[in-house]
């Protein structure tokens, strides 16, 4: 039995109320009795049940619930009735407004509280009128509820209450205006700051005023001897930072910085504030740290990333701490929590310099796999020639090769000679074929002699690598090496030649690719089919049409897609391909059908594979007309698999709207 479950008897009462059919008759009193149960779970179930009843009307249910509010001594039932009334929404408005005029102030207070929970603008005027109630507790509840309901009258009334003689009324009005994000003028708030009982709430409202003068008053709170006041001021700074226009941010930062520098223990105070439980205070502390620019706080700032909601603010603040902040993070990386380390590594991409190469390389030795890519990016931004060698070494690792390739491209922007020399050395040493591609992209035309030499290497991996990238440096050389590669004895080299030919295209691409479409190796044939589609070699369409019937499903699928890419796919070809035993081929057919092929999609609603039926339903839902609605509905009636049923239901909904 779960911790939420009570005794078997309680569980039985709870289940009984949950299982009630809300369309049944005479259930009101059954559920009202449930409101009086000794178990809060049963009372909650009864409150929910009263909100779902079909009969009597919700207004009648609300009236009956209001009567429960008058049962003194039944605290549980009264609270459950209030919960039910709040859930009834507009239907409860009339009975509750009437209750505001009850002779018993306890009842009037209940009415005001629940009207606030309703958050209906229709309650605004009755609540404003109730501010003249003779009972202070009622007036306070009314004021608090106006802060939830909102509206022009509510704001005006709350502002008027700021001059009330009762401190509780002024406090509730301030909190209400804060909830409504409708601050009064700065002079009014400044006057309220003089009252110690109102200061916390006044700080909250002050944070809603995006003026430098308001920032100055908030900074006054940072020097308070009371921790609660300092935290209220910090939280308000966080609120204000989101409201200040970008062009005013520098002036706001200067005010905060000047104020913090006057404090004797600023760093300690901010470090403590970065650890408090209140998210708003931590957000304000991040704003203060960013303005101060104290790199020694980089580590506690990174630790705030344990709160997901503040991750963006953490990264922004770390970015303001400069290179010193980056060094502090690198030095402490091993001691950071996992979320803090992830944020720190992300920030390091912009916080590194030549001195960061060694610690970044050390971090690569033990960092989590998902962070290594970011560390590699950071290495590329160090602007240090010393980063070239470790980045080239990372090309050997298939996990980091992509990131290292990009990082070397960035590093070449500041250290091109060192990057090219390191890559050439790696190629000469036959360290990794991946270096060939990077060398071609970074080295440009000076790398062509080396690429020509590699294209004749005894090792097919190097021949393939050179052929793959030569065209990116020089199209003429690329096509020359690709033509030669098409006759190579090694499959990877022929495939590289085919890929290069597909990218380079040209009027002779179709003729050159024709032998590859008949290659003895099916992998080369698949690459050739894709190359035909990429190069636009429409003269090879007949070869592709023949391949849609090939037993190799991957090859047939590629042929359908290539024909579609060429814009030469004919309906008769699609019909032939739709009979292929491989469902992937049939789904490729569905991806290629146009308006005249919708009948083919309808026929595939009966395919033996569920994923094909689902794909057909999606095609018809996206492109079909109203004539498709009948077949789709019939398919839905007989479909038993979950995913095709969902796709068919979606298609019916979309077709029904046309």
Long-range contacts (C-beta under 8 A, 24 or more apart in sequence): 4-41, 6-39, 6-41, 10-39, 10-41, 10-42, 13-37, 13-39, 13-42, 14-39, 14-41, 14-42, 14-45, 17-42, 17-45, 17-46, 17-49, 18-45, 18-49, 20-49, 22-49, 22-52, 22-53, 22-54, 23-54, 23-55, 25-55, 27-53, 28-53, 28-56, 28-60, 28-61, 28-64, 32-64, 32-65, 32-68, 35-68, 35-76, 35-77, 35-80, 35-81, 35-84, 36-74, 36-76, 36-77, 37-76, 38-76, 40-76, 43-76, 43-77, 43-79, 43-80, 44-80, 44-83, 46-80, 46-84, 47-80, 47-81, 47-83, 47-84, 47-87, 48-84, 48-87, 50-84, 50-88, 51-84, 51-87, 51-88, 57-91, 58-88, 58-91, 58-92, 59-91, 59-94, 59-95, 61-88, 61-91, 62-88, 62-91, 62-92, 62-94, 62-95, 62-96, 63-95, 65-92, 65-95, 66-95, 66-96, 66-98, 66-99, 69-99, 69-107, 69-110, 69-111, 70-104, 70-107, 72-106, 78-110, 82-110, 82-113, 82-114, 82-117, 85-114, 86-114, 86-117, 86-118, 89-118, 89-120, 90-118, 90-120, 90-122, 92-118, 93-118, 93-120, 93-122, 93-123, 96-123, 97-123, 97-126, 100-126, 100-127, 100-130, 105-133, 105-134, 105-135, 105-137, 105-138, 108-133, 108-135, 108-138, 109-135, 109-137, 109-138, 109-141, 112-138, 112-141, 112-142, 112-144, 112-145, 113-141, 113-144, 113-145, 115-145, 115-149, 116-141, 116-144, 116-145, 116-146, 116-147, 116-148, 116-149, 117-145, 117-148, 118-149, 119-148, 119-149, 119-150, 120-149, 121-149, 121-150, 121-151, 123-149, 124-149, 124-150, 124-151, 124-153, 124-154, 125-153, 127-154, 128-153, 128-154, 128-157, 131-157, 131-161, 136-166, 136-168, 136-169, 139-166, 139-169, 140-168, 140-169, 140-172, 143-169, 143-172, 143-173, 143-176, 144-172, 144-175, 144-176, 146-176, 147-172, 147-173, 147-175, 147-176, 147-177, 147-178, 147-179, 147-180, 148-176, 148-179, 150-180, 154-180, 155-180, 155-182, 158-182, 159-184, 159-188, 162-188, 162-192, 167-195, 167-197, 167-198, 170-195, 170-198, 171-197, 171-198, 171-201, 174-198, 174-201, 174-202, 174-204, 174-205, 175-201, 175-204, 177-205, 178-204, 178-205, 178-208, 181-208, 182-208, 183-208, 183-209, 186-211, 186-213, 186-214, 186-217, 189-214, 189-217, 190-217, 193-217, 199-229, 199-232, 200-228, 200-229, 200-232, 203-229, 203-232, 203-233, 203-235, 203-236, 204-232, 204-235, 204-236, 204-239, 206-236, 206-240, 207-235, 207-236, 207-237, 207-238, 207-239, 207-240, 208-239, 208-240, 208-243, 209-240, 210-240, 210-243, 210-244, 210-245, 210-248, 212-248, 212-251, 212-252, 212-255, 214-240, 215-240, 215-252, 215-255, 215-256, 216-255, 216-259, 219-255, 219-256, 219-258, 219-259, 219-260, 220-259, 222-259, 222-260, 222-263, 222-269, 222-288, 223-259, 223-262, 223-263, 230-269, 230-273, 231-273, 231-276, 231-278, 231-281, 231-284, 233-284, 234-273, 234-281, 234-284, 234-285, 234-287, 234-288, 235-278, 235-280, 235-281, 235-283, 235-284, 236-284, 237-284, 237-287, 237-288, 238-280, 238-281, 238-282, 238-283, 238-284, 238-285, 238-286, 238-287, 239-280, 239-284, 241-284, 241-287, 252-291, 253-290, 253-291, 254-291, 256-287, 256-288, 256-291, 256-292, 257-291, 257-292, 257-293, 260-288, 260-291, 260-292, 261-292, 266-292, 266-294, 267-294, 267-296, 267-297, 270-294, 270-297, 270-300, 271-297, 271-300, 274-300, 274-301, 274-303, 274-304, 275-300, 275-303, 279-307, 279-309, 279-310, 282-307, 282-310, 283-310, 283-313, 286-310, 286-313, 286-314, 286-316, 286-317, 287-313, 287-317, 289-317, 289-320, 289-321, 290-316, 290-317, 290-320, 290-321, 293-320, 293-321, 293-322, 294-321, 295-321, 295-322, 295-324, 295-325, 295-327, 295-328, 296-328, 297-321, 298-324, 298-325, 298-326, 298-328, 298-329, 298-332, 298-344, 299-328, 299-329, 299-332, 299-335, 299-336, 299-340, 302-329, 302-336, 302-340, 302-341, 302-343, 302-344, 302-347, 303-336, 303-337, 303-340, 304-340, 305-339, 305-340, 305-342, 305-343, 306-337, 306-339, 306-340, 308-339, 311-343, 314-343, 314-347, 315-343, 315-346, 315-347, 318-343, 318-344, 318-347, 318-351, 319-347, 319-350, 319-351, 321-351, 322-351, 323-351, 323-352, 323-353, 325-351, 326-351, 326-352, 326-353, 326-356, 327-355, 327-356, 330-356, 330-359, 330-360, 330-363, 331-359, 333-359, 333-363, 333-367, 334-366, 338-368, 341-367, 341-368, 341-371, 342-370, 342-371, 345-371, 345-374, 345-375, 345-378, 346-374, 348-374, 348-375, 348-378, 349-374, 349-377, 349-378, 349-381, 350-381, 352-378, 352-379, 352-381, 352-382, 353-382, 353-383, 353-384, 354-382, 354-383, 354-384, 354-386, 356-382, 356-384, 357-382, 357-384, 357-386, 357-387, 357-390, 360-387, 361-390, 364-390, 364-394, 369-399, 372-399, 372-400, 372-403, 373-400, 373-403, 376-400, 376-403, 376-404, 376-407, 377-403, 377-406, 377-407, 377-410, 379-407, 379-411, 380-406, 380-407, 380-408, 380-409, 380-410, 380-411, 381-407, 381-410, 381-411, 382-411, 383-411, 383-414, 383-415, 384-415, 385-415, 385-418, 385-419, 387-411, 387-415, 388-415, 388-418, 388-419, 388-421, 388-422, 388-423, 389-422, 392-422, 392-423, 392-426, 392-431, 392-432, 392-435, 392-438, 393-431, 395-426, 395-431, 395-432, 395-434, 395-435, 395-438, 396-431, 396-432, 396-434, 401-434, 405-434, 405-437, 405-438, 408-438, 408-442, 409-438, 409-441, 409-442, 412-442, 416-442, 420-446, 420-447, 424-450, 427-454, 430-459, 430-462, 433-461, 433-462, 433-464, 433-465, 434-465, 436-462, 436-465, 436-466, 436-468, 436-469, 437-465, 437-468, 437-469, 440-469, 440-470, 440-472, 440-473, 441-469, 441-472, 444-473, 445-473, 445-474, 447-473, 448-473, 448-474, 448-477, 451-477, 451-481, 452-477, 452-481, 455-481, 455-484, 455-485, 460-488, 460-490, 460-492, 460-493, 461-492, 463-488, 463-490, 463-493, 463-496, 464-490, 464-492, 464-493, 464-495, 464-496, 465-496, 467-493, 467-496, 467-497, 467-500, 468-496, 468-499, 468-500, 470-500, 471-500, 471-503, 471-504, 475-504, 478-504, 479-504, 479-506, 483-512, 486-512, 486-515, 486-516, 491-521, 491-523, 491-524, 494-519, 494-521, 494-524, 495-523, 495-524, 495-527, 498-524, 498-527, 498-528, 498-531, 499-527, 499-531, 501-531, 501-535, 502-527, 502-530, 502-531, 502-532, 502-533, 502-534, 502-535, 503-531, 503-534, 503-535, 504-535, 505-534, 505-535, 505-536, 505-537, 506-535, 509-535, 509-536, 509-537, 510-535, 510-537, 510-538, 510-539, 510-540, 511-539, 513-537, 513-540, 514-540, 514-543, 517-543, 517-547, 522-552, 522-555, 525-555, 526-552, 526-554, 526-555, 526-558, 529-555, 529-558, 529-559, 529-562, 530-558, 530-561, 530-562, 532-562, 532-566, 533-558, 533-561, 533-562, 533-563, 533-565, 533-566, 534-565, 536-566, 537-566, 538-566, 538-568, 541-566, 541-568, 544-568, 545-570, 545-573, 548-573, 548-576, 548-577, 548-580, 548-585, 549-576, 549-577, 549-580, 553-580, 553-581, 553-582, 553-584, 553-585, 554-584, 556-580, 556-582, 556-585, 557-582, 557-584, 557-585, 557-588, 560-585, 560-588, 560-589, 560-592, 561-588, 561-591, 561-592, 563-592, 564-588, 564-591, 564-592, 571-596, 571-597, 571-600, 574-600, 575-600, 578-603, 578-604, 583-607, 583-609, 583-611, 583-612, 586-612, 586-615, 587-611, 587-612, 587-615, 590-615, 590-616, 590-619, 591-615, 591-619, 593-619, 593-623, 594-623, 595-623, 598-623, 598-624, 598-625, 598-628, 602-628, 602-631, 605-631, 605-632, 605-635, 605-648, 606-635, 610-641, 610-643, 610-644, 611-643, 611-644, 613-639, 613-641, 613-644, 613-647, 613-648, 614-641, 614-643, 614-644, 614-646, 614-647, 614-648, 615-647, 617-644, 617-647, 617-648, 617-650, 617-651, 618-647, 618-650, 618-651, 620-651, 620-655, 621-647, 621-650, 621-651, 621-652, 621-653, 621-654, 621-655, 622-654, 624-651, 624-655, 625-655, 625-658, 626-655, 626-658, 628-655, 629-655, 629-656
